[in-house]
Amino acid sequence: MDKDVLRNAAKLHPGKILFPYDTIMDNEGGFEAICTLVEHFGGLSVYVPNLRTIFAKCLEAEARNEFKGSNYKSLSRKFGFTERHLRRLLN
């Protein structure tokens, strides 16, 4: 199917797009995002974790970058980790 035909049909009939893809279409680049999802996962059942889980390793790496030797409390507040978790992670 030609993507331009799909894009135009979606623009003309946004109320006919399946949930939750209709919410993705509301965003800039939504049509391309949906096409990318379908290209990678079309036909599969896919679990979508929350943002925290997706970006946890990035947060841990940034906490390591900002660690000054004793600023566990401020880092735990900033990144949403417990102080105990940060101590295990950074030591």
PDB file of N, CA, C and O in Angstrom, chain B, residues numbered from 101:
ATOM      1  N   MET B 101       0.847  -1.180   0.000  1.00  0.00           N
ATOM      2  CA  MET B 101       0.000   0.000   0.000  1.00  0.00           C
ATOM      3  C   MET B 101       0.884   1.232   0.000  1.00  0.00           C
ATOM      4  O   MET B 101       1.875   1.303   0.727  1.00  0.00           O
ATOM      5  N   ASP B 102       0.520   2.183  -0.810  1.00  0.00           N
ATOM      6  CA  ASP B 102       1.248   3.445  -0.927  1.00  0.00           C
ATOM      7  C   ASP B 102       1.051   4.269   0.348  1.00  0.00           C
ATOM      8  O   ASP B 102      -0.081   4.526   0.758  1.00  0.00           O
ATOM      9  N   LYS B 103       2.152   4.677   0.967  1.00  0.00           N
ATOM     10  CA  LYS B 103       2.072   5.438   2.212  1.00  0.00           C
ATOM     11  C   LYS B 103       1.362   6.775   2.036  1.00  0.00           C
ATOM     12  O   LYS B 103       0.688   7.243   2.954  1.00  0.00           O
ATOM     13  N   ASP B 104       1.506   7.399   0.856  1.00  0.00           N
ATOM     14  CA  ASP B 104       0.823   8.677   0.629  1.00  0.00           C
ATOM     15  C   ASP B 104      -0.686   8.506   0.640  1.00  0.00           C
ATOM     16  O   ASP B 104      -1.408   9.362   1.152  1.00  0.00           O
ATOM     17  N   VAL B 105      -1.163   7.405   0.079  1.00  0.00           N
ATOM     18  CA  VAL B 105      -2.598   7.121   0.095  1.00  0.00           C
ATOM     19  C   VAL B 105      -3.071   6.932   1.543  1.00  0.00           C
ATOM     20  O   VAL B 105      -4.111   7.460   1.936  1.00  0.00           O
ATOM     21  N   LEU B 106      -2.294   6.173   2.331  1.00  0.00           N
ATOM     22  CA  LEU B 106      -2.637   5.962   3.742  1.00  0.00           C
ATOM     23  C   LEU B 106      -2.629   7.274   4.524  1.00  0.00           C
ATOM     24  O   LEU B 106      -3.543   7.547   5.302  1.00  0.00           O
ATOM     25  N   ARG B 107      -1.590   8.081   4.310  1.00  0.00           N
ATOM     26  CA  ARG B 107      -1.453   9.355   5.023  1.00  0.00           C
ATOM     27  C   ARG B 107      -2.653  10.259   4.729  1.00  0.00           C
ATOM     28  O   ARG B 107      -3.228  10.853   5.641  1.00  0.00           O
ATOM     29  N   ASN B 108      -3.024  10.358   3.452  1.00  0.00           N
ATOM     30  CA  ASN B 108      -4.150  11.218   3.075  1.00  0.00           C
ATOM     31  C   ASN B 108      -5.463  10.706   3.649  1.00  0.00           C
ATOM     32  O   ASN B 108      -6.279  11.497   4.124  1.00  0.00           O
ATOM     33  N   ALA B 109      -5.679   9.396   3.613  1.00  0.00           N
ATOM     34  CA  ALA B 109      -6.898   8.818   4.174  1.00  0.00           C
ATOM     35  C   ALA B 109      -6.974   9.079   5.680  1.00  0.00           C
ATOM     36  O   ALA B 109      -8.042   9.374   6.216  1.00  0.00           O
ATOM     37  N   ALA B 110      -5.818   8.965   6.359  1.00  0.00           N
ATOM     38  CA  ALA B 110      -5.773   9.208   7.802  1.00  0.00           C
ATOM     39  C   ALA B 110      -6.080  10.671   8.122  1.00  0.00           C
ATOM     40  O   ALA B 110      -6.754  10.961   9.111  1.00  0.00           O
ATOM     41  N   LYS B 111      -5.586  11.598   7.287  1.00  0.00           N
ATOM     42  CA  LYS B 111      -5.862  13.017   7.498  1.00  0.00           C
ATOM     43  C   LYS B 111      -7.337  13.327   7.300  1.00  0.00           C
ATOM     44  O   LYS B 111      -7.913  14.146   8.017  1.00  0.00           O
ATOM     45  N   LEU B 112      -7.934  12.674   6.334  1.00  0.00           N
ATOM     46  CA  LEU B 112      -9.342  12.937   6.028  1.00  0.00           C
ATOM     47  C   LEU B 112     -10.300  12.286   7.020  1.00  0.00           C
ATOM     48  O   LEU B 112     -11.411  12.776   7.222  1.00  0.00           O
ATOM     49  N   HIS B 113      -9.875  11.184   7.640  1.00  0.00           N
ATOM     50  CA  HIS B 113     -10.743  10.422   8.538  1.00  0.00           C
ATOM     51  C   HIS B 113     -10.032  10.066   9.847  1.00  0.00           C
ATOM     52  O   HIS B 113      -9.906   8.884  10.168  1.00  0.00           O
ATOM     53  N   PRO B 114      -9.566  11.057  10.606  1.00  0.00           N
ATOM     54  CA  PRO B 114      -8.800  10.763  11.825  1.00  0.00           C
ATOM     55  C   PRO B 114      -9.599   9.996  12.880  1.00  0.00           C
ATOM     56  O   PRO B 114      -9.015   9.280  13.692  1.00  0.00           O
ATOM     57  N   GLY B 115     -10.910  10.136  12.878  1.00  0.00           N
ATOM     58  CA  GLY B 115     -11.730   9.428  13.857  1.00  0.00           C
ATOM     59  C   GLY B 115     -11.844   7.939  13.600  1.00  0.00           C
ATOM     60  O   GLY B 115     -12.366   7.203  14.438  1.00  0.00           O
ATOM     61  N   LYS B 116     -11.362   7.485  12.454  1.00  0.00           N
ATOM     62  CA  LYS B 116     -11.443   6.072  12.089  1.00  0.00           C
ATOM     63  C   LYS B 116     -10.165   5.293  12.402  1.00  0.00           C
ATOM     64  O   LYS B 116     -10.103   4.087  12.164  1.00  0.00           O
ATOM     65  N   ILE B 117      -9.146   5.974  12.936  1.00  0.00           N
ATOM     66  CA  ILE B 117      -7.868   5.324  13.255  1.00  0.00           C
ATOM     67  C   ILE B 117      -8.016   4.567  14.569  1.00  0.00           C
ATOM     68  O   ILE B 117      -8.587   5.093  15.525  1.00  0.00           O
ATOM     69  N   LEU B 118      -7.510   3.347  14.626  1.00  0.00           N
ATOM     70  CA  LEU B 118      -7.604   2.517  15.825  1.00  0.00           C
ATOM     71  C   LEU B 118      -6.869   3.134  17.006  1.00  0.00           C
ATOM     72  O   LEU B 118      -5.841   3.792  16.851  1.00  0.00           O
ATOM     73  N   PHE B 119      -7.430   2.900  18.199  1.00  0.00           N
ATOM     74  CA  PHE B 119      -6.750   3.265  19.437  1.00  0.00           C
ATOM     75  C   PHE B 119      -5.675   2.226  19.710  1.00  0.00           C
ATOM     76  O   PHE B 119      -5.940   1.048  19.468  1.00  0.00           O
ATOM     77  N   PRO B 120      -4.505   2.554  20.185  1.00  0.00           N
ATOM     78  CA  PRO B 120      -3.983   3.841  20.633  1.00  0.00           C
ATOM     79  C   PRO B 120      -3.256   4.610  19.545  1.00  0.00           C
ATOM     80  O   PRO B 120      -2.650   5.647  19.814  1.00  0.00           O
ATOM     81  N   TYR B 121      -3.311   4.110  18.320  1.00  0.00           N
ATOM     82  CA  TYR B 121      -2.580   4.746  17.220  1.00  0.00           C
ATOM     83  C   TYR B 121      -3.129   6.122  16.900  1.00  0.00           C
ATOM     84  O   TYR B 121      -2.407   6.975  16.383  1.00  0.00           O
ATOM     85  N   ASP B 122      -4.403   6.348  17.202  1.00  0.00           N
ATOM     86  CA  ASP B 122      -4.975   7.674  16.991  1.00  0.00           C
ATOM     87  C   ASP B 122      -4.271   8.719  17.854  1.00  0.00           C
ATOM     88  O   ASP B 122      -4.111   9.865  17.433  1.00  0.00           O
ATOM     89  N   THR B 123      -3.850   8.328  19.061  1.00  0.00           N
ATOM     90  CA  THR B 123      -3.151   9.272  19.932  1.00  0.00           C
ATOM     91  C   THR B 123      -1.745   9.559  19.418  1.00  0.00           C
ATOM     92  O   THR B 123      -1.227  10.660  19.605  1.00  0.00           O
ATOM     93  N   ILE B 124      -1.134   8.587  18.780  1.00  0.00           N
ATOM     94  CA  ILE B 124       0.188   8.802  18.185  1.00  0.00           C
ATOM     95  C   ILE B 124       0.062   9.729  16.982  1.00  0.00           C
ATOM     96  O   ILE B 124       0.921  10.584  16.768  1.00  0.00           O
ATOM     97  N   MET B 125      -0.995   9.570  16.200  1.00  0.00           N
ATOM     98  CA  MET B 125      -1.209  10.407  15.022  1.00  0.00           C
ATOM     99  C   MET B 125      -1.386  11.868  15.389  1.00  0.00           C
ATOM    100  O   MET B 125      -1.117  12.744  14.567  1.00  0.00           O
ATOM    101  N   ASP B 126      -1.837  12.152  16.618  1.00  0.00           N
ATOM    102  CA  ASP B 126      -2.042  13.535  17.045  1.00  0.00           C
ATOM    103  C   ASP B 126      -0.726  14.292  17.192  1.00  0.00           C
ATOM    104  O   ASP B 126      -0.731  15.521  17.258  1.00  0.00           O
ATOM    105  N   ASN B 127       0.389  13.587  17.242  1.00  0.00           N
ATOM    106  CA  ASN B 127       1.699  14.215  17.438  1.00  0.00           C
ATOM    107  C   ASN B 127       2.402  14.460  16.111  1.00  0.00           C
ATOM    108  O   ASN B 127       2.124  13.797  15.111  1.00  0.00           O
ATOM    109  N   GLU B 128       3.311  15.416  16.119  1.00  0.00           N
ATOM    110  CA  GLU B 128       4.150  15.690  14.945  1.00  0.00           C
ATOM    111  C   GLU B 128       4.929  14.431  14.596  1.00  0.00           C
ATOM    112  O   GLU B 128       5.551  13.833  15.475  1.00  0.00           O
ATOM    113  N   GLY B 129       4.911  14.028  13.365  1.00  0.00           N
ATOM    114  CA  GLY B 129       5.622  12.828  12.945  1.00  0.00           C
ATOM    115  C   GLY B 129       4.902  11.549  13.320  1.00  0.00           C
ATOM    116  O   GLY B 129       5.485  10.468  13.237  1.00  0.00           O
ATOM    117  N   GLY B 130       3.654  11.646  13.727  1.00  0.00           N
ATOM    118  CA  GLY B 130       2.905  10.488  14.183  1.00  0.00           C
ATOM    119  C   GLY B 130       2.727   9.412  13.125  1.00  0.00           C
ATOM    120  O   GLY B 130       2.839   8.222  13.419  1.00  0.00           O
ATOM    121  N   PHE B 131       2.451   9.829  11.895  1.00  0.00           N
ATOM    122  CA  PHE B 131       2.258   8.844  10.828  1.00  0.00           C
ATOM    123  C   PHE B 131       3.535   8.035  10.611  1.00  0.00           C
ATOM    124  O   PHE B 131       3.482   6.813  10.475  1.00  0.00           O
ATOM    125  N   GLU B 132       4.672   8.709  10.579  1.00  0.00           N
ATOM    126  CA  GLU B 132       5.954   8.012  10.383  1.00  0.00           C
ATOM    127  C   GLU B 132       6.268   7.112  11.571  1.00  0.00           C
ATOM    128  O   GLU B 132       6.825   6.027  11.397  1.00  0.00           O
ATOM    129  N   ALA B 133       5.915   7.554  12.781  1.00  0.00           N
ATOM    130  CA  ALA B 133       6.147   6.736  13.975  1.00  0.00           C
ATOM    131  C   ALA B 133       5.329   5.447  13.897  1.00  0.00           C
ATOM    132  O   ALA B 133       5.832   4.371  14.223  1.00  0.00           O
ATOM    133  N   ILE B 134       4.081   5.552  13.469  1.00  0.00           N
ATOM    134  CA  ILE B 134       3.240   4.365  13.323  1.00  0.00           C
ATOM    135  C   ILE B 134       3.808   3.438  12.255  1.00  0.00           C
ATOM    136  O   ILE B 134       3.850   2.223  12.447  1.00  0.00           O
ATOM    137  N   CYS B 135       4.246   4.002  11.135  1.00  0.00           N
ATOM    138  CA  CYS B 135       4.842   3.179  10.068  1.00  0.00           C
ATOM    139  C   CYS B 135       6.075   2.440  10.574  1.00  0.00           C
ATOM    140  O   CYS B 135       6.270   1.272  10.240  1.00  0.00           O
ATOM    141  N   THR B 136       6.908   3.099  11.375  1.00  0.00           N
ATOM    142  CA  THR B 136       8.095   2.463  11.937  1.00  0.00           C
ATOM    143  C   THR B 136       7.712   1.325  12.874  1.00  0.00           C
ATOM    144  O   THR B 136       8.305   0.248  12.820  1.00  0.00           O
ATOM    145  N   LEU B 137       6.721   1.559  13.735  1.00  0.00           N
ATOM    146  CA  LEU B 137       6.249   0.497  14.629  1.00  0.00           C
ATOM    147  C   LEU B 137       5.774  -0.714  13.838  1.00  0.00           C
ATOM    148  O   LEU B 137       6.116  -1.850  14.169  1.00  0.00           O
ATOM    149  N   VAL B 138       4.999  -0.478  12.810  1.00  0.00           N
ATOM    150  CA  VAL B 138       4.452  -1.575  12.010  1.00  0.00           C
ATOM    151  C   VAL B 138       5.554  -2.316  11.268  1.00  0.00           C
ATOM    152  O   VAL B 138       5.518  -3.543  11.173  1.00  0.00           O
ATOM    153  N   GLU B 139       6.535  -1.587  10.741  1.00  0.00           N
ATOM    154  CA  GLU B 139       7.643  -2.228  10.024  1.00  0.00           C
ATOM    155  C   GLU B 139       8.412  -3.176  10.942  1.00  0.00           C
ATOM    156  O   GLU B 139       8.853  -4.242  10.512  1.00  0.00           O
ATOM    157  N   HIS B 140       8.568  -2.785  12.201  1.00  0.00           N
ATOM    158  CA  HIS B 140       9.338  -3.602  13.142  1.00  0.00           C
ATOM    159  C   HIS B 140       8.511  -4.664  13.849  1.00  0.00           C
ATOM    160  O   HIS B 140       8.997  -5.769  14.093  1.00  0.00           O
ATOM    161  N   PHE B 141       7.251  -4.338  14.185  1.00  0.00           N
ATOM    162  CA  PHE B 141       6.477  -5.217  15.054  1.00  0.00           C
ATOM    163  C   PHE B 141       5.117  -5.617  14.496  1.00  0.00           C
ATOM    164  O   PHE B 141       4.323  -6.238  15.202  1.00  0.00           O
ATOM    165  N   GLY B 142       4.835  -5.277  13.250  1.00  0.00           N
ATOM    166  CA  GLY B 142       3.524  -5.550  12.668  1.00  0.00           C
ATOM    167  C   GLY B 142       3.107  -7.006  12.832  1.00  0.00           C
ATOM    168  O   GLY B 142       3.851  -7.915  12.462  1.00  0.00           O
ATOM    169  N   GLY B 143       1.928  -7.224  13.383  1.00  0.00           N
ATOM    170  CA  GLY B 143       1.393  -8.560  13.573  1.00  0.00           C
ATOM    171  C   GLY B 143       1.785  -9.237  14.870  1.00  0.00           C
ATOM    172  O   GLY B 143       1.240 -10.291  15.196  1.00  0.00           O
ATOM    173  N   LEU B 144       2.716  -8.662  15.623  1.00  0.00           N
ATOM    174  CA  LEU B 144       3.174  -9.254  16.888  1.00  0.00           C
ATOM    175  C   LEU B 144       2.442  -8.650  18.076  1.00  0.00           C
ATOM    176  O   LEU B 144       1.955  -7.521  18.009  1.00  0.00           O
ATOM    177  N   SER B 145       2.369  -9.398  19.146  1.00  0.00           N
ATOM    178  CA  SER B 145       1.912  -8.833  20.424  1.00  0.00           C
ATOM    179  C   SER B 145       3.147  -8.284  21.113  1.00  0.00           C
ATOM    180  O   SER B 145       4.115  -9.012  21.333  1.00  0.00           O
ATOM    181  N   VAL B 146       3.117  -7.020  21.449  1.00  0.00           N
ATOM    182  CA  VAL B 146       4.291  -6.351  22.000  1.00  0.00           C
ATOM    183  C   VAL B 146       3.938  -5.701  23.332  1.00  0.00           C
ATOM    184  O   VAL B 146       2.939  -4.989  23.440  1.00  0.00           O
ATOM    185  N   TYR B 147       4.769  -5.952  24.352  1.00  0.00           N
ATOM    186  CA  TYR B 147       4.639  -5.287  25.646  1.00  0.00           C
ATOM    187  C   TYR B 147       5.365  -3.951  25.554  1.00  0.00           C
ATOM    188  O   TYR B 147       6.506  -3.895  25.095  1.00  0.00           O
ATOM    189  N   VAL B 148       4.720  -2.894  25.980  1.00  0.00           N
ATOM    190  CA  VAL B 148       5.346  -1.572  25.981  1.00  0.00           C
ATOM    191  C   VAL B 148       5.546  -1.148  27.436  1.00  0.00           C
ATOM    192  O   VAL B 148       4.576  -0.857  28.136  1.00  0.00           O
ATOM    193  N   PRO B 149       6.808  -1.113  27.894  1.00  0.00           N
ATOM    194  CA  PRO B 149       7.070  -0.716  29.279  1.00  0.00           C
ATOM    195  C   PRO B 149       6.867   0.787  29.462  1.00  0.00           C
ATOM    196  O   PRO B 149       6.672   1.513  28.487  1.00  0.00           O
ATOM    197  N   ASN B 150       6.913   1.247  30.696  1.00  0.00           N
ATOM    198  CA  ASN B 150       6.797   2.681  30.942  1.00  0.00           C
ATOM    199  C   ASN B 150       8.111   3.378  30.603  1.00  0.00           C
ATOM    200  O   ASN B 150       9.140   2.731  30.413  1.00  0.00           O
ATOM    201  N   LEU B 151       8.062   4.690  30.533  1.00  0.00           N
ATOM    202  CA  LEU B 151       9.253   5.470  30.166  1.00  0.00           C
ATOM    203  C   LEU B 151      10.406   5.239  31.123  1.00  0.00           C
ATOM    204  O   LEU B 151      11.560   5.153  30.703  1.00  0.00           O
ATOM    205  N   ARG B 152      10.100   5.138  32.402  1.00  0.00           N
ATOM    206  CA  ARG B 152      11.141   4.935  33.416  1.00  0.00           C
ATOM    207  C   ARG B 152      11.955   3.680  33.106  1.00  0.00           C
ATOM    208  O   ARG B 152      13.182   3.695  33.196  1.00  0.00           O
ATOM    209  N   THR B 153      11.275   2.601  32.743  1.00  0.00           N
ATOM    210  CA  THR B 153      11.941   1.342  32.445  1.00  0.00           C
ATOM    211  C   THR B 153      12.773   1.458  31.163  1.00  0.00           C
ATOM    212  O   THR B 153      13.899   0.965  31.098  1.00  0.00           O
ATOM    213  N   ILE B 154      12.211   2.108  30.159  1.00  0.00           N
ATOM    214  CA  ILE B 154      12.913   2.255  28.878  1.00  0.00           C
ATOM    215  C   ILE B 154      14.225   3.014  29.054  1.00  0.00           C
ATOM    216  O   ILE B 154      15.243   2.658  28.460  1.00  0.00           O
ATOM    217  N   PHE B 155      14.190   4.061  29.874  1.00  0.00           N
ATOM    218  CA  PHE B 155      15.357   4.936  29.999  1.00  0.00           C
ATOM    219  C   PHE B 155      16.144   4.757  31.287  1.00  0.00           C
ATOM    220  O   PHE B 155      16.971   5.608  31.615  1.00  0.00           O
ATOM    221  N   ALA B 156      15.911   3.664  32.037  1.00  0.00           N
ATOM    222  CA  ALA B 156      16.577   3.443  33.322  1.00  0.00           C
ATOM    223  C   ALA B 156      18.099   3.445  33.205  1.00  0.00           C
ATOM    224  O   ALA B 156      18.776   4.064  34.026  1.00  0.00           O
ATOM    225  N   LYS B 157      18.640   2.773  32.215  1.00  0.00           N
ATOM    226  CA  LYS B 157      20.105   2.709  32.070  1.00  0.00           C
ATOM    227  C   LYS B 157      20.686   4.081  31.746  1.00  0.00           C
ATOM    228  O   LYS B 157      21.806   4.391  32.154  1.00  0.00           O
ATOM    229  N   CYS B 158      19.933   4.908  31.015  1.00  0.00           N
ATOM    230  CA  CYS B 158      20.383   6.276  30.727  1.00  0.00           C
ATOM    231  C   CYS B 158      20.438   7.095  32.018  1.00  0.00           C
ATOM    232  O   CYS B 158      21.385   7.848  32.245  1.00  0.00           O
ATOM    233  N   LEU B 159      19.416   6.940  32.858  1.00  0.00           N
ATOM    234  CA  LEU B 159      19.390   7.653  34.132  1.00  0.00           C
ATOM    235  C   LEU B 159      20.545   7.212  35.032  1.00  0.00           C
ATOM    236  O   LEU B 159      21.178   8.038  35.691  1.00  0.00           O
ATOM    237  N   GLU B 160      20.814   5.905  35.053  1.00  0.00           N
ATOM    238  CA  GLU B 160      21.928   5.405  35.857  1.00  0.00           C
ATOM    239  C   GLU B 160      23.251   5.966  35.357  1.00  0.00           C
ATOM    240  O   GLU B 160      24.097   6.357  36.161  1.00  0.00           O
ATOM    241  N   ALA B 161      23.440   6.012  34.057  1.00  0.00           N
ATOM    242  CA  ALA B 161      24.680   6.553  33.497  1.00  0.00           C
ATOM    243  C   ALA B 161      24.831   8.029  33.831  1.00  0.00           C
ATOM    244  O   ALA B 161      25.932   8.480  34.148  1.00  0.00           O
ATOM    245  N   GLU B 162      23.750   8.781  33.766  1.00  0.00           N
ATOM    246  CA  GLU B 162      23.811  10.200  34.094  1.00  0.00           C
ATOM    247  C   GLU B 162      24.075  10.418  35.580  1.00  0.00           C
ATOM    248  O   GLU B 162      24.785  11.351  35.955  1.00  0.00           O
ATOM    249  N   ALA B 163      23.510   9.568  36.420  1.00  0.00           N
ATOM    250  CA  ALA B 163      23.793   9.659  37.861  1.00  0.00           C
ATOM    251  C   ALA B 163      25.274   9.413  38.112  1.00  0.00           C
ATOM    252  O   ALA B 163      25.879  10.093  38.941  1.00  0.00           O
ATOM    253  N   ARG B 164      25.867   8.449  37.409  1.00  0.00           N
ATOM    254  CA  ARG B 164      27.311   8.191  37.538  1.00  0.00           C
ATOM    255  C   ARG B 164      28.112   9.426  37.126  1.00  0.00           C
ATOM    256  O   ARG B 164      29.086   9.785  37.788  1.00  0.00           O
ATOM    257  N   ASN B 165      27.700  10.077  36.030  1.00  0.00           N
ATOM    258  CA  ASN B 165      28.406  11.270  35.551  1.00  0.00           C
ATOM    259  C   ASN B 165      28.347  12.416  36.550  1.00  0.00           C
ATOM    260  O   ASN B 165      29.298  13.186  36.676  1.00  0.00           O
ATOM    261  N   GLU B 166      27.228  12.527  37.259  1.00  0.00           N
ATOM    262  CA  GLU B 166      27.039  13.637  38.187  1.00  0.00           C
ATOM    263  C   GLU B 166      27.472  13.319  39.615  1.00  0.00           C
ATOM    264  O   GLU B 166      27.390  14.179  40.492  1.00  0.00           O
ATOM    265  N   PHE B 167      27.927  12.106  39.852  1.00  0.00           N
ATOM    266  CA  PHE B 167      28.327  11.708  41.202  1.00  0.00           C
ATOM    267  C   PHE B 167      29.607  12.431  41.605  1.00  0.00           C
ATOM    268  O   PHE B 167      30.593  12.428  40.868  1.00  0.00           O
ATOM    269  N   LYS B 168      29.577  13.057  42.799  1.00  0.00           N
ATOM    270  CA  LYS B 168      30.724  13.829  43.299  1.00  0.00           C
ATOM    271  C   LYS B 168      31.341  13.206  44.544  1.00  0.00           C
ATOM    272  O   LYS B 168      32.119  13.862  45.236  1.00  0.00           O
ATOM    273  N   GLY B 169      31.010  11.960  44.838  1.00  0.00           N
ATOM    274  CA  GLY B 169      31.609  11.292  45.978  1.00  0.00           C
ATOM    275  C   GLY B 169      30.716  11.183  47.191  1.00  0.00           C
ATOM    276  O   GLY B 169      30.868  10.262  47.994  1.00  0.00           O
ATOM    277  N   SER B 170      29.773  12.126  47.340  1.00  0.00           N
ATOM    278  CA  SER B 170      28.905  12.060  48.520  1.00  0.00           C
ATOM    279  C   SER B 170      27.517  12.658  48.275  1.00  0.00           C
ATOM    280  O   SER B 170      26.756  12.820  49.229  1.00  0.00           O
ATOM    281  N   ASN B 171      27.170  12.985  47.054  1.00  0.00           N
ATOM    282  CA  ASN B 171      25.892  13.651  46.781  1.00  0.00           C
ATOM    283  C   ASN B 171      24.758  12.659  46.474  1.00  0.00           C
ATOM    284  O   ASN B 171      23.988  12.842  45.531  1.00  0.00           O
ATOM    285  N   TYR B 172      24.683  11.626  47.283  1.00  0.00           N
ATOM    286  CA  TYR B 172      23.662  10.597  47.088  1.00  0.00           C
ATOM    287  C   TYR B 172      22.248  11.168  47.204  1.00  0.00           C
ATOM    288  O   TYR B 172      21.374  10.854  46.395  1.00  0.00           O
ATOM    289  N   LYS B 173      22.036  12.000  48.208  1.00  0.00           N
ATOM    290  CA  LYS B 173      20.691  12.513  48.476  1.00  0.00           C
ATOM    291  C   LYS B 173      20.165  13.347  47.306  1.00  0.00           C
ATOM    292  O   LYS B 173      19.036  13.143  46.859  1.00  0.00           O
ATOM    293  N   SER B 174      20.965  14.273  46.814  1.00  0.00           N
ATOM    294  CA  SER B 174      20.504  15.128  45.713  1.00  0.00           C
ATOM    295  C   SER B 174      20.306  14.320  44.428  1.00  0.00           C
ATOM    296  O   SER B 174      19.365  14.572  43.675  1.00  0.00           O
ATOM    297  N   LEU B 175      21.180  13.360  44.180  1.00  0.00           N
ATOM    298  CA  LEU B 175      21.026  12.514  42.992  1.00  0.00           C
ATOM    299  C   LEU B 175      19.789  11.625  43.105  1.00  0.00           C
ATOM    300  O   LEU B 175      19.083  11.405  42.121  1.00  0.00           O
ATOM    301  N   SER B 176      19.534  11.119  44.299  1.00  0.00           N
ATOM    302  CA  SER B 176      18.361  10.257  44.463  1.00  0.00           C
ATOM    303  C   SER B 176      17.081  11.041  44.197  1.00  0.00           C
ATOM    304  O   SER B 176      16.150  10.514  43.587  1.00  0.00           O
ATOM    305  N   ARG B 177      17.023  12.286  44.643  1.00  0.00           N
ATOM    306  CA  ARG B 177      15.850  13.122  44.376  1.00  0.00           C
ATOM    307  C   ARG B 177      15.743  13.447  42.889  1.00  0.00           C
ATOM    308  O   ARG B 177      14.659  13.369  42.311  1.00  0.00           O
ATOM    309  N   LYS B 178      16.859  13.808  42.274  1.00  0.00           N
ATOM    310  CA  LYS B 178      16.844  14.221  40.872  1.00  0.00           C
ATOM    311  C   LYS B 178      16.429  13.077  39.945  1.00  0.00           C
ATOM    312  O   LYS B 178      15.628  13.284  39.034  1.00  0.00           O
ATOM    313  N   PHE B 179      16.961  11.881  40.165  1.00  0.00           N
ATOM    314  CA  PHE B 179      16.735  10.778  39.251  1.00  0.00           C
ATOM    315  C   PHE B 179      15.683   9.773  39.713  1.00  0.00           C
ATOM    316  O   PHE B 179      15.360   8.828  38.994  1.00  0.00           O
ATOM    317  N   GLY B 180      15.150   9.986  40.922  1.00  0.00           N
ATOM    318  CA  GLY B 180      14.077   9.124  41.395  1.00  0.00           C
ATOM    319  C   GLY B 180      14.515   7.749  41.871  1.00  0.00           C
ATOM    320  O   GLY B 180      13.714   6.814  41.888  1.00  0.00           O
ATOM    321  N   PHE B 181      15.765   7.619  42.253  1.00  0.00           N
ATOM    322  CA  PHE B 181      16.271   6.371  42.829  1.00  0.00           C
ATOM    323  C   PHE B 181      16.301   6.509  44.340  1.00  0.00           C
ATOM    324  O   PHE B 181      16.344   7.621  44.867  1.00  0.00           O
ATOM    325  N   THR B 182      16.279   5.386  45.034  1.00  0.00           N
ATOM    326  CA  THR B 182      16.507   5.447  46.474  1.00  0.00           C
ATOM    327  C   THR B 182      18.003   5.650  46.697  1.00  0.00           C
ATOM    328  O   THR B 182      18.825   5.318  45.843  1.00  0.00           O
ATOM    329  N   GLU B 183      18.338   6.199  47.857  1.00  0.00           N
ATOM    330  CA  GLU B 183      19.761   6.365  48.171  1.00  0.00           C
ATOM    331  C   GLU B 183      20.451   5.012  48.223  1.00  0.00           C
ATOM    332  O   GLU B 183      21.596   4.881  47.792  1.00  0.00           O
ATOM    333  N   ARG B 184      19.770   4.019  48.741  1.00  0.00           N
ATOM    334  CA  ARG B 184      20.341   2.673  48.828  1.00  0.00           C
ATOM    335  C   ARG B 184      20.688   2.139  47.434  1.00  0.00           C
ATOM    336  O   ARG B 184      21.765   1.582  47.226  1.00  0.00           O
ATOM    337  N   HIS B 185      19.770   2.314  46.491  1.00  0.00           N
ATOM    338  CA  HIS B 185      20.030   1.853  45.130  1.00  0.00           C
ATOM    339  C   HIS B 185      21.228   2.601  44.535  1.00  0.00           C
ATOM    340  O   HIS B 185      22.088   1.995  43.896  1.00  0.00           O
ATOM    341  N   LEU B 186      21.276   3.898  44.745  1.00  0.00           N
ATOM    342  CA  LEU B 186      22.410   4.684  44.218  1.00  0.00           C
ATOM    343  C   LEU B 186      23.739   4.239  44.818  1.00  0.00           C
ATOM    344  O   LEU B 186      24.742   4.146  44.111  1.00  0.00           O
ATOM    345  N   ARG B 187      23.746   3.969  46.101  1.00  0.00           N
ATOM    346  CA  ARG B 187      24.995   3.514  46.737  1.00  0.00           C
ATOM    347  C   ARG B 187      25.465   2.203  46.126  1.00  0.00           C
ATOM    348  O   ARG B 187      26.655   2.028  45.867  1.00  0.00           O
ATOM    349  N   ARG B 188      24.524   1.272  45.891  1.00  0.00           N
ATOM    350  CA  ARG B 188      24.890   0.004  45.247  1.00  0.00           C
ATOM    351  C   ARG B 188      25.372   0.241  43.826  1.00  0.00           C
ATOM    352  O   ARG B 188      26.325  -0.393  43.374  1.00  0.00           O
ATOM    353  N   LEU B 189      24.720   1.142  43.131  1.00  0.00           N
ATOM    354  CA  LEU B 189      25.047   1.410  41.742  1.00  0.00           C
ATOM    355  C   LEU B 189      26.403   2.092  41.593  1.00  0.00           C
ATOM    356  O   LEU B 189      27.171   1.769  40.688  1.00  0.00           O
ATOM    357  N   LEU B 190      26.690   3.031  42.481  1.00  0.00           N
ATOM    358  CA  LEU B 190      27.887   3.863  42.327  1.00  0.00           C
ATOM    359  C   LEU B 190      29.114   3.356  43.056  1.00  0.00           C
ATOM    360  O   LEU B 190      30.208   3.874  42.834  1.00  0.00           O
ATOM    361  N   ASN B 191      28.974   2.368  43.912  1.00  0.00           N
ATOM    362  CA  ASN B 191      30.133   1.841  44.632  1.00  0.00           C
ATOM    363  C   ASN B 191      30.576   0.517  44.059  1.00  0.00           C
ATOM    364  O   ASN B 191      31.541  -0.074  44.544  1.00  0.00           O
TER     365      ASN B 191
END
